[in-house]
Amino acid sequence: MTAKGNLAEPVRAELGADGRLLSADAPLIRLNRQCGGIDGGQLAIPQLADLVRLSKRLGMNLSRSAVAANEESTIEMWVKTRIPGMNGPGSVGIEITEWQESEAPAEDSFSLQRQRDLDRLNGRGSVRTDASLRIMSIFLPGRPEIAAGMVGQMLWECFETLPGGQGTGVADAIEERQPIRNQLMQRTGQASEKYAFSGQPLIDGGGIFSGYQFSLEREAATEAEAADGAKDRAGLIGDSLFGQQLAPALRQPLDKIIANAETISNQLVGPLRGNYSDYANDIAAAGRHLLSLVDDLSDLEAIEKANFTVAADDIDLVDLAHRTAGLLAVKSADHQIRIDVPPEEREAPAKGEFRRVLQILVNLVGNAIRYSPDGSVIKMQVRQDADTISLLVTDQGDGIAPEDQAKIFEKFERLGRSGDGGSGLGLFISRRLAEAMDGSLTVESQVGKGTTFTLTLPARQK
Amino acid sequence: MADRDSQNRPQYGRELLQRAANAARSSVSVADDLSAALSPRSDVRFSDRMLSFSRQFLQSVVSHVEKEVCKTAIEHFEAADETLAAIAGSDRVHSYQLLEQAGALENRQLLKYVFIQAQKVELSSRLVQKISRSELESILTRYLDHDNKPIAEAAMQFLVAQGREGTTSDTVLATRESLPAEILHGLIWPISAALAKLSGSGESQLIAASRKILAEHDEGQSAARCAERLAQLLNASDDPAIQSPHPLLDGVELFVARLASMARLNAGQVYTFTAEERMARLIVTLKALGIEPQSALSIHASLDGNGESLTAASYQEIDAQDARHLLQSWTLDPAYQAAKHALDIPISGQTDR
């Protein structure tokens, strides 16, 4: 989070002849990271990179205004370039004499963060553009090296529209600032790399369009790849009907059912009688339940596959606890449940796959919300041991009897409960995922006194 | 007499031959000229005054740049050519004709810049008919004592730059300092080449002088950039005493810069809006920004030169959402907008869909 308002001191940066950011003041480093840049890498703030390129091409110093944006703020700057910079011929110096931040999109940073976490949880990518459709940040699952090179380029330079998706042309939809739904696009010149784009226009506090936030889902390029992809997702059953055919075939229509039901229930296309809106809500809820069942079954197959592996990302359990609370904020608010998280400044560095740990925590806190009384509190706490680090999720629910505590980690075990939206697979999957990351998932509970689930992972040396 | 005639005849003959050769070359484009005159492709109509100003302004810019290149070549790089020395001390333009014949001035970016200067003068001259010059000059000093130091400093720089460029009156002096970097870069090399051709020597000194001028150029000193900077600060300020942009309060240049900053357009776009028929895009921009009807009417009246009036009823009839959509489409990357127009894809708000 950068400081709001006008910075009194100029913000400076030096770029080498190869365009790499050699040094910069803190606000610029932060903005560069938020735009997808890395320290010591190419300048990733598109508006500044444009000015630097122009300055180098002309061989002249420039003085211009520039407006950049991250997901929290719009930053208006007065930028001066100086060539050569302090690092010899070809280098460029930047001095920003006014740095004024203001709240940017009406869609607040919290919901953008939440959407991005949801995308990553579901294995989807995301793209954020500015008002001129220049890519500000991008996450392509499994393609970080390609994504880094796209920051600063126009969306149309990186992706080509393909037939399919929504009826009206995507260019017209963007022109009219309409939401985009399942528009098929391919990475420019890469026919084998197709994505379904869905996105919303972002409108800032002044009512001005400030860009798009897209979610994107990789499409299988060929039938063979589709089958391979399904196999990857469905390791256990392998050649089974579900793994190869049903899961991918079910997801797409379920997505459409949920999206259309939500459109109807939110009355986006016109007013409805109250009970019709409720019916649409029920349809969307049922669709989401089916979709989570499909996801659980796919995960079940995947984790039972002999060669199932997880990535060892550098993660922070406090950060993940905050993201989990963000993802489930609406659900907990519906039940007036408060989620207490560790203080943001506390650090809990661990090793584990970001997406899988988030999945475990969403499952644990989701269960806690489901089985806790309205108005209660769910606590997330961190515990550091010698080589491990743990996150504890404690609720104020009815608790679990000692004889049932082992059973809850078994497949399809519901302890006699039904109709609450659960599949009986979540804890089984979560424990297997924790073990795959060299960790563990345990439970402690007393009937009538609540339950504590403890996720333990290898600690990471900072 | 007969002797004199016979002496002049060869020169006359050579001149006629040269004219004939030039005519053959230039008349190839006669159809293009007629087509542009009969079927202009833009909504903008050029008055004789604007055309005259544009020609003079362009000549003046070339004159300033060529003079400075020659001076720098002589003072810093020991150029000793007599022609260059004469140009350095002359108030007349020397390379213009050569550049014009070579088509070196038919540069879209340069011509657009000249058009913006012409429109700026046009608007300023309309404004001084509605407000006294002394009033206009006094209101421009009102930010000098502002409590916010950056605003006061930026206002002072703007005032100084305006004084240098003469933009407080109804003209704009062409100076090298006032040129944006791209325009100076685009002009200085053809001018240097023309000077080398005219002088027949001193090429390396002219190149070195051009490089020095480019390296030392500070476009941040121009009135346009100073106005942009002040506009950015004023628009970001939460001081309730700072009023909405208005030509009668800010003058043309600052008003345009403030409106452009608020709408995320560039100043050139706003000047173009003011030159279009009925200033339709300017009105839509005001509506999209939520400018109150009375202010919008007053802004329109102070910039209008054709006696057309905007009524409160017609301003209120404009759908604010449609206006915002249109404004947003104008903020898109210019290359994208140009490609869309070239592909003839309907623009929202202009179709019968």
Chai-1 contact restraints between the chains, C-beta under 6 A:
chainA,res_idxA,chainB,res_idxB,connection_type,confidence,min_distance_angstrom,max_distance_angstrom,comment,restraint_id
A,L58,B,A181,contact,1.0,0.0,6.0,A-B,restraint_1
A,L58,B,H185,contact,1.0,0.0,6.0,A-B,restraint_2
A,G59,B,L214,contact,1.0,0.0,6.0,A-B,restraint_3
A,M60,B,A181,contact,1.0,0.0,6.0,A-B,restraint_4
A,M60,B,L214,contact,1.0,0.0,6.0,A-B,restraint_5
A,M60,B,H217,contact,1.0,0.0,6.0,A-B,restraint_6
A,L62,B,A181,contact,1.0,0.0,6.0,A-B,restraint_7
A,S63,B,E219,contact,1.0,0.0,6.0,A-B,restraint_8
A,S63,B,G220,contact,1.0,0.0,6.0,A-B,restraint_9
A,S63,B,R225,contact,1.0,0.0,6.0,A-B,restraint_10
A,S65,B,E228,contact,1.0,0.0,6.0,A-B,restraint_11
A,S65,B,Q232,contact,1.0,0.0,6.0,A-B,restraint_12
A,E76,B,Q232,contact,1.0,0.0,6.0,A-B,restraint_13
A,W78,B,R229,contact,1.0,0.0,6.0,A-B,restraint_14
A,Q100,B,A236,contact,1.0,0.0,6.0,A-B,restraint_15
A,A131,B,T331,contact,1.0,0.0,6.0,A-B,restraint_16
A,S132,B,L332,contact,1.0,0.0,6.0,A-B,restraint_17
A,S132,B,D333,contact,1.0,0.0,6.0,A-B,restraint_18
A,E175,B,S329,contact,1.0,0.0,6.0,A-B,restraint_19
A,E175,B,S348,contact,1.0,0.0,6.0,A-B,restraint_20
A,E176,B,S348,contact,1.0,0.0,6.0,A-B,restraint_21
A,F209,B,Q328,contact,1.0,0.0,6.0,A-B,restraint_22
